[in-house]
Amino acid sequence: VAIFGVACWAYLGLGAYLDHIEGSVVVSGWEYISNGMPLYQLQDGVPRFATYYGPLSYLVEALVPAAVKASITITKLASMTAAAATLLMMAKHFLSRGGWDAASLGLFYLAAGMLMFVPQSFWVRPDPFEILLVATGVALAASPIVIGLCIGLAVKFKIHAFVYFFPILM
């Protein structure tokens, strides 16, 4: 978990994005929130951006910069918060299920898995939020209403995100 935290800190201090789509996600959300421009714009019949995510992908990423002075560092905070919340939620879930030994082992495997996909685990895209919603579904699997809400929110990030919940539903 500490190594994952160091990777997040390094990315936060980078002052740039590692992927060309990260900036377009923030810009689209920012333009919608600040100027009321459509999220899915066409320019001369051609999409302005090549990647179309669900509307929550853009809106969640633009909320923090809209609330405070925008910067590249600020735009990364929402995704990193989602990644940290995933680790905390699952740590609590593991602890409640099997005690400290199970929690430390489960958290180790989760953090190691998230490290395998650095920076995708916390970059400025819908992925950290989808992981958080799936973790919420796992932690609260006894509540069909919560799982339904998580699925409903997840498909607002990516239309195919309901597939991630199949194991929980089974």
Backbone bond lengths (Angstrom), bond angles and torsions (degrees), N, CA, C in turn:
res aa  C-N    CA-C-N  psi(-1)  N-CA   C-N-CA  omega(-1)  CA-C   N-CA-C  phi
1 V - - - 1.451 - - 1.521 109.73 -
2 A 1.316 116.81 -38.23 1.464 120.39 178.51 1.524 110.93 -64.01
3 I 1.321 116.99 -41.38 1.468 120.04 178.85 1.527 110.14 -64.44
4 F 1.319 116.66 -39.18 1.467 120.68 176.05 1.527 110.11 -61.94
5 G 1.325 116.78 -41.55 1.460 121.20 177.13 1.526 111.89 -61.82
6 V 1.323 117.11 -40.44 1.472 121.18 177.89 1.530 109.93 -64.14
7 A 1.331 116.90 -41.27 1.472 119.98 178.63 1.525 110.69 -63.16
8 C 1.333 116.76 -41.34 1.471 120.63 176.73 1.517 110.75 -62.37
9 W 1.315 116.44 -45.35 1.469 120.95 -178.91 1.533 110.96 -62.22
10 A 1.327 116.60 -41.45 1.466 120.38 179.32 1.528 110.33 -63.97
11 Y 1.322 116.77 -42.19 1.461 120.57 179.03 1.526 111.01 -67.29
12 L 1.306 116.69 -38.93 1.461 120.96 179.24 1.529 110.77 -62.38
13 G 1.308 117.34 -39.42 1.455 121.45 -178.90 1.517 114.76 -85.30
14 L 1.308 117.60 -0.53 1.457 121.68 -175.78 1.528 112.75 -63.96
15 G 1.327 118.20 -36.87 1.458 120.64 -179.41 1.511 113.65 79.91
16 A 1.330 116.26 12.80 1.464 121.24 178.96 1.525 107.93 -155.01
17 Y 1.315 115.40 168.02 1.459 120.97 173.82 1.521 108.39 -96.24
18 L 1.314 116.41 153.68 1.458 120.63 178.72 1.526 112.21 -93.66
19 D 1.324 116.62 -8.14 1.455 120.79 -175.96 1.523 108.52 -137.25
20 H 1.298 117.57 144.03 1.460 121.22 -176.63 1.525 113.78 -68.74
21 I 1.313 118.11 -21.32 1.465 120.73 -177.57 1.524 111.71 -81.55
22 E 1.309 118.38 -25.81 1.461 120.97 -179.27 1.525 112.06 -55.25
23 G 1.301 116.47 -47.30 1.458 120.31 179.98 1.520 112.58 -63.42
24 S 1.329 117.19 -38.99 1.470 119.43 -179.07 1.524 111.46 -68.40
25 V 1.329 117.65 -31.30 1.465 120.59 176.74 1.528 109.58 -64.50
26 V 1.323 116.28 -46.29 1.463 120.69 -179.94 1.530 110.71 -66.22
27 V 1.317 116.88 -44.91 1.465 120.54 -177.71 1.523 110.92 -62.24
28 S 1.325 117.21 -44.32 1.472 119.71 179.76 1.524 110.95 -61.29
29 G 1.318 117.07 -46.58 1.462 120.33 178.79 1.514 112.05 -64.37
30 W 1.323 116.30 -41.81 1.462 121.61 -179.81 1.529 110.42 -62.71
31 E 1.322 117.16 -44.95 1.466 120.41 179.84 1.521 111.50 -64.26
32 Y 1.320 116.45 -35.89 1.464 119.44 178.15 1.528 110.90 -67.18
33 I 1.327 116.21 -48.17 1.468 120.54 -176.77 1.526 111.48 -69.75
34 S 1.324 118.03 -43.22 1.461 119.39 -173.82 1.526 113.95 -86.64
35 N 1.329 118.40 -32.52 1.459 120.92 -175.04 1.525 114.32 -119.97
36 G 1.327 117.40 -4.81 1.459 120.50 -179.15 1.518 114.18 72.96
37 M 1.331 117.22 17.06 1.460 120.25 179.03 1.524 110.11 -72.80
38 P 1.326 117.81 147.65 1.471 120.11 -179.78 1.530 112.30 -61.71
39 L 1.333 115.62 146.30 1.465 119.88 177.88 1.520 111.84 -69.11
40 Y 1.304 116.14 -36.00 1.464 120.97 -176.05 1.522 107.97 -111.85
41 Q 1.330 116.25 90.40 1.457 122.18 -174.35 1.520 111.64 -98.25
42 L 1.315 114.08 145.51 1.455 121.36 172.22 1.524 107.90 -112.62
43 Q 1.302 116.15 140.82 1.461 121.83 173.01 1.515 107.11 -121.70
44 D 1.315 115.55 112.00 1.471 121.84 -176.36 1.524 111.22 56.02
45 G 1.312 116.90 40.08 1.456 122.32 176.97 1.516 114.80 81.13
46 V 1.319 117.31 1.26 1.463 121.79 -178.63 1.529 107.77 -113.63
47 P 1.353 117.78 137.35 1.466 118.87 178.21 1.521 111.60 -57.60
48 R 1.314 116.18 139.45 1.469 121.34 -179.45 1.529 110.73 -68.06
49 F 1.326 116.14 -40.67 1.461 120.98 176.81 1.518 108.54 -118.03
50 A 1.321 116.75 149.68 1.458 121.40 -174.24 1.522 113.31 -79.54
51 T 1.306 118.35 -23.83 1.460 121.00 -175.43 1.515 109.96 -109.55
52 Y 1.311 115.85 126.99 1.459 120.62 176.78 1.522 108.99 -112.70
53 Y 1.318 114.72 116.16 1.452 121.63 172.42 1.508 107.37 -103.83
54 G 1.329 116.04 176.98 1.452 120.01 174.30 1.520 110.27 -70.40
55 P 1.332 116.99 163.47 1.463 120.63 -174.15 1.521 114.59 -61.55
56 L 1.333 118.52 -31.79 1.467 119.35 179.57 1.524 112.02 -64.37
57 S 1.322 117.62 -28.26 1.465 120.84 178.81 1.518 110.96 -58.07
58 Y 1.302 116.18 -41.16 1.460 121.30 -177.68 1.528 111.37 -81.75
59 L 1.311 115.90 -41.17 1.462 119.63 -174.42 1.523 112.29 -69.66
60 V 1.321 117.77 -42.75 1.465 120.80 -179.56 1.527 110.43 -63.62
61 E 1.317 116.48 -40.88 1.471 119.66 -179.03 1.524 112.18 -69.53
62 A 1.335 117.89 -24.09 1.470 120.64 -177.33 1.525 113.05 -93.35
63 L 1.324 118.50 -9.19 1.464 119.97 -176.75 1.533 113.21 -66.16
64 V 1.317 117.44 -46.93 1.470 120.20 -178.15 1.532 110.65 -65.19
65 P 1.346 119.70 -48.19 1.469 118.21 178.09 1.531 113.15 -63.06
66 A 1.320 117.51 -28.89 1.462 119.89 178.53 1.527 111.08 -71.82
67 A 1.328 116.81 -27.97 1.464 121.04 -177.56 1.532 112.81 -83.34
68 V 1.320 116.39 -30.49 1.459 120.88 -179.43 1.528 108.26 -129.84
69 K 1.319 117.05 178.08 1.457 120.49 179.18 1.530 109.52 -62.80
70 A 1.319 115.93 125.05 1.459 121.24 -175.16 1.527 111.69 -72.84
71 S 1.322 114.37 141.10 1.461 122.37 171.93 1.527 106.61 -157.20
72 I 1.294 116.58 167.63 1.462 119.71 178.83 1.521 109.78 -61.68
73 T 1.319 117.31 -41.36 1.463 120.98 179.17 1.524 111.05 -60.72
74 I 1.323 117.53 -45.01 1.465 121.82 -179.47 1.527 111.29 -62.81
75 T 1.337 117.05 -36.97 1.468 119.28 -177.97 1.524 112.28 -68.01
76 K 1.308 117.96 -17.94 1.463 121.62 -179.94 1.527 112.70 -86.21
77 L 1.316 118.37 -12.96 1.466 121.24 -172.84 1.525 113.96 -66.23
78 A 1.313 118.37 -39.23 1.462 120.07 -178.06 1.532 111.29 -62.31
79 S 1.318 116.88 -45.20 1.465 120.54 179.83 1.520 111.78 -65.77
80 M 1.316 116.59 -40.24 1.462 119.37 179.25 1.520 111.69 -68.89
81 T 1.313 116.23 -34.01 1.471 119.78 175.61 1.520 110.36 -65.25
82 A 1.328 116.96 -39.94 1.468 120.31 177.53 1.524 111.16 -63.12
83 A 1.330 117.33 -41.80 1.467 120.62 178.39 1.533 111.15 -64.45
84 A 1.333 116.90 -42.96 1.467 120.64 178.36 1.525 111.07 -65.63
85 A 1.322 117.11 -40.38 1.471 121.06 178.82 1.524 110.81 -64.12
86 T 1.330 116.71 -35.21 1.471 120.33 176.61 1.522 110.21 -61.75
87 L 1.326 116.24 -47.52 1.473 119.74 179.35 1.531 111.53 -62.19
88 L 1.315 117.10 -43.36 1.468 120.41 179.63 1.524 112.14 -65.44
89 M 1.320 116.84 -43.71 1.466 120.09 -179.14 1.523 111.21 -63.52
90 M 1.321 115.87 -43.81 1.454 118.71 -178.68 1.528 111.26 -71.80
91 A 1.329 118.39 -32.44 1.465 120.57 175.39 1.525 109.70 -61.45
92 K 1.309 116.63 -44.52 1.464 120.64 177.93 1.529 110.83 -63.95
93 H 1.324 116.23 -41.13 1.466 120.35 178.86 1.521 110.87 -63.21
94 F 1.336 116.86 -47.85 1.469 120.32 179.07 1.525 111.13 -61.61
95 L 1.310 116.95 -40.47 1.463 121.65 -179.47 1.520 110.96 -63.87
96 S 1.325 116.97 -41.23 1.464 120.12 -179.46 1.530 112.34 -71.80
97 R 1.315 117.09 -23.44 1.462 121.00 -177.37 1.517 114.06 -88.68
98 G 1.343 117.08 -35.66 1.457 116.79 -171.98 1.505 116.11 -143.78
99 G 1.298 118.17 12.28 1.455 119.59 179.31 1.518 112.21 83.27
100 W 1.333 114.94 -174.43 1.445 121.47 -173.41 1.522 113.06 -64.12
101 D 1.342 118.56 -40.80 1.465 120.77 -178.47 1.528 110.95 -62.78
102 A 1.323 116.51 -47.33 1.464 120.19 178.81 1.523 110.96 -65.10
103 A 1.326 116.95 -38.34 1.462 120.37 -179.10 1.528 110.76 -65.59
104 S 1.311 117.53 -44.55 1.465 119.29 -178.44 1.527 110.78 -66.94
105 L 1.323 117.18 -39.31 1.458 120.21 178.63 1.536 110.87 -68.19
106 G 1.320 117.26 -45.53 1.464 120.83 178.72 1.512 112.14 -62.14
107 L 1.322 116.42 -42.24 1.458 120.91 179.35 1.531 110.57 -67.30
108 F 1.327 116.82 -36.83 1.462 120.22 176.30 1.522 110.76 -59.59
109 Y 1.336 116.64 -48.51 1.468 119.93 -178.81 1.530 111.88 -66.41
110 L 1.320 117.47 -38.90 1.459 120.30 178.41 1.528 110.69 -65.12
111 A 1.324 117.44 -48.00 1.468 120.56 179.76 1.527 110.79 -64.53
112 A 1.332 117.21 -38.65 1.467 120.16 177.69 1.526 110.38 -64.31
113 G 1.320 116.72 -40.90 1.461 120.11 176.52 1.516 112.25 -63.36
114 M 1.321 116.05 -40.94 1.463 119.37 178.15 1.531 110.75 -68.04
115 L 1.329 117.57 -33.40 1.465 120.76 176.71 1.528 111.68 -66.64
116 M 1.326 116.64 -31.95 1.464 119.86 178.54 1.527 111.22 -62.09
117 F 1.326 116.15 -25.84 1.459 120.17 -176.92 1.526 112.43 -113.11
118 V 1.324 116.89 30.16 1.462 120.54 174.81 1.524 107.01 -71.94
119 P 1.291 121.32 131.55 1.451 129.88 8.04 1.530 114.05 -95.09
120 Q 1.330 118.51 1.66 1.464 120.04 -177.87 1.512 112.86 -57.88
121 S 1.307 118.82 -25.36 1.464 122.01 -179.05 1.517 112.48 -65.97
122 F 1.328 117.13 -22.72 1.462 118.56 -177.25 1.522 113.51 -140.55
123 W 1.318 119.07 9.72 1.452 118.73 -177.78 1.513 112.75 -73.25
124 V 1.336 115.67 172.59 1.461 122.44 -173.02 1.527 109.08 -83.14
125 R 1.301 114.23 77.44 1.466 124.62 177.12 1.520 106.74 -152.92
126 P 1.325 118.59 -179.89 1.472 119.77 -177.87 1.530 114.91 -72.88
127 D 1.318 118.58 -15.78 1.460 121.85 -171.21 1.531 115.27 -56.10
128 P 1.335 120.42 -46.63 1.474 118.61 179.78 1.530 113.07 -61.58
129 F 1.314 116.93 -32.68 1.463 120.31 -179.72 1.530 110.94 -75.05
130 E 1.312 116.40 -36.12 1.467 119.58 175.96 1.522 110.78 -65.57
131 I 1.315 117.05 -41.07 1.468 120.48 177.29 1.525 110.25 -62.01
132 L 1.328 116.07 -41.22 1.470 119.76 177.89 1.527 111.06 -62.98
133 L 1.311 117.69 -41.18 1.471 120.37 179.33 1.529 111.48 -67.31
134 V 1.316 117.52 -38.58 1.465 119.96 176.54 1.525 109.87 -66.70
135 A 1.326 117.89 -41.73 1.467 121.08 176.86 1.520 110.81 -60.99
136 T 1.314 117.10 -39.78 1.467 120.86 176.62 1.517 110.12 -63.05
137 G 1.330 116.43 -42.01 1.467 120.28 176.91 1.519 112.53 -62.00
138 V 1.327 116.69 -40.18 1.472 120.63 178.25 1.528 110.31 -66.62
139 A 1.326 116.09 -46.99 1.467 120.18 -176.37 1.517 112.39 -66.86
140 L 1.313 117.37 -30.25 1.466 121.38 -176.97 1.528 111.66 -117.95
141 A 1.333 115.97 35.85 1.462 121.50 -174.94 1.524 113.12 -61.99
142 A 1.321 118.30 -18.84 1.464 120.79 179.58 1.527 111.46 -72.81
143 S 1.305 118.01 -13.41 1.452 121.62 -178.00 1.529 110.88 -108.19
144 P 1.337 117.48 104.17 1.463 119.79 179.10 1.528 112.84 -61.65
145 I 1.320 117.35 -28.98 1.464 120.35 179.59 1.526 109.89 -67.16
146 V 1.327 117.27 -43.29 1.467 120.57 179.40 1.529 110.06 -65.21
147 I 1.321 117.48 -41.76 1.467 120.23 178.36 1.526 109.91 -61.98
148 G 1.324 116.82 -42.52 1.461 120.53 177.38 1.522 112.22 -61.38
149 L 1.327 116.62 -41.91 1.468 120.15 177.18 1.527 111.21 -64.25
150 C 1.322 116.17 -41.88 1.463 119.87 178.85 1.524 111.14 -63.15
151 I 1.315 117.69 -42.35 1.465 120.94 177.81 1.527 110.06 -64.04
152 G 1.333 116.63 -44.32 1.459 120.46 179.54 1.520 112.35 -60.36
153 L 1.326 116.78 -41.69 1.464 119.76 177.95 1.529 111.17 -70.86
154 A 1.323 116.86 -39.65 1.467 120.34 -177.60 1.526 111.85 -61.83
155 V 1.329 117.91 -39.47 1.466 118.85 179.59 1.525 111.92 -72.38
156 K 1.315 117.40 -12.36 1.469 120.27 172.52 1.530 110.97 -81.93
157 F 1.331 116.83 -9.57 1.460 121.24 172.44 1.531 110.16 -93.75
158 K 1.330 115.76 -50.06 1.469 122.30 175.06 1.524 107.30 -141.97
159 I 1.304 116.96 136.60 1.460 121.38 -173.27 1.530 112.48 -63.22
160 H 1.316 118.09 -29.65 1.463 121.08 -178.14 1.532 113.28 -90.08
161 A 1.309 118.56 6.17 1.469 121.94 -173.61 1.526 113.47 -64.82
162 F 1.329 118.44 -19.02 1.471 120.15 178.21 1.523 111.16 -60.31
163 V 1.332 117.55 -25.49 1.466 121.72 -179.36 1.525 110.82 -62.40
164 Y 1.337 117.52 -32.60 1.461 121.43 -178.24 1.530 111.61 -64.25
165 F 1.322 117.66 -18.22 1.462 121.97 -176.15 1.528 112.48 -95.78
166 F 1.312 118.81 -4.25 1.470 120.68 179.72 1.526 113.01 -53.73
167 P 1.354 119.46 -46.64 1.476 118.23 179.20 1.534 112.84 -60.17
168 I 1.303 116.94 -36.97 1.465 120.29 178.54 1.517 110.59 -66.83
169 L 1.316 116.35 -41.37 1.457 120.56 -178.40 1.526 111.77 -69.99
170 M 1.329 116.45 -30.14 1.464 119.74 179.15 1.512 109.64 -71.85
